[in-house]
Amino acid sequence: MTIPIRTIDHVVVMASDIERSIAFYRDVLGGLTPFETAFREGRIKVMQVVLGGTVVNLQRLDDPAYIVADRLEAGTVDVCFRWDGEIAAAVDYLRSRGVGIVEGPVPRPAADGVWGQSVYFRDPDGNLLDFLTTATPTDAIF
């Protein structure tokens, strides 16, 4: 039986400082912050940031939403975003925004099996993020 999973709808990131995280995902990654989602007693619990076709739900580490993972810690997420351009442009972009590069560009396969290159960096809480492009494919093998 084939499970009809198409893609990831959203990722939850626990933020130690919600305003700082909103600024990073909005100003550095170009995310749109269209709305806040309230849970329990109408209090704002989740800030949704739209990045391309993916949503990053930023939750307050000290006051999380109703249903969450068993252990909550900031800096424990690893998310890869597809970048629709050359990897050099991704590197230049990150540097222009003052974001340090952890590693890269390095070759790696995308979810669809196409080889590309990634550049890794961190958000303000230390979550590992990367931009993956297949615009500059490589035939390197791990």
CORBELMO-V927566 format. One record per backbone hydrogen bond with DSSP energy under -0.5 kcal/mol. CO is the residue of the C=O (numbers start at 1). NH is the residue of the N-H. E is the energy in kcal/mol with one decimal. If there is no record, write none. Layout:
# CORBELMO-V927566
CO:NH:E / CO:NH:E
This chain:
# CORBELMO-V927566
3:5:-1.7 / 9:55:-1.4 / 11:13:-0.5 / 11:57:-3.1 / 13:15:-0.5 / 13:59:-2.5 / 15:61:-2.7 / 17:21:-2.2 / 18:22:-2.7 / 19:23:-2.3 / 20:24:-2.1 / 21:25:-2.7 / 22:26:-2.3 / 23:27:-3.2 / 23:28:-0.6 / 24:28:-2.0 / 24:29:-1.6 / 25:31:-2.4 / 26:30:-0.6 / 32:34:-0.7 / 32:50:-3.2 / 35:48:-1.6 / 37:45:-1.9 / 37:46:-1.8 / 39:43:-0.7 / 40:43:-2.0 / 43:39:-1.6 / 45:60:-0.9 / 46:37:-2.7 / 46:48:-0.6 / 47:49:-0.5 / 47:58:-3.1 / 48:35:-0.6 / 48:50:-0.5 / 49:51:-0.6 / 49:56:-3.0 / 50:32:-2.3 / 50:52:-0.5 / 51:54:-2.1 / 54:51:-3.2 / 55:11:-2.2 / 55:57:-0.6 / 56:49:-2.6 / 56:58:-0.8 / 57:13:-2.7 / 57:59:-0.6 / 58:47:-2.6 / 59:15:-3.6 / 60:63:-1.0 / 66:68:-0.5 / 71:73:-0.6 / 73:76:-0.6 / 77:128:-1.9 / 79:130:-1.7 / 81:132:-2.8 / 83:85:-1.3 / 85:135:-0.6 / 86:89:-0.5 / 86:90:-1.2 / 87:91:-2.3 / 88:92:-2.6 / 89:93:-2.4 / 90:94:-2.5 / 91:95:-2.4 / 92:96:-2.3 / 93:97:-1.1 / 94:97:-0.7 / 94:99:-2.6 / 95:98:-1.6 / 98:100:-0.5 / 100:102:-0.5 / 100:122:-0.6 / 103:120:-3.3 / 106:118:-2.8 / 108:116:-2.7 / 110:113:-2.1 / 114:110:-2.9 / 116:108:-1.9 / 117:133:-2.8 / 118:105:-0.6 / 118:106:-2.1 / 119:131:-2.0 / 120:102:-2.6 / 120:103:-1.0 / 121:129:-3.4 / 123:126:-2.1 / 127:123:-1.7 / 127:129:-0.5 / 128:79:-2.1 / 129:121:-2.8 / 130:81:-3.6 / 130:132:-0.5 / 131:119:-1.8 / 132:83:-3.4 / 133:117:-2.5 / 134:137:-0.6
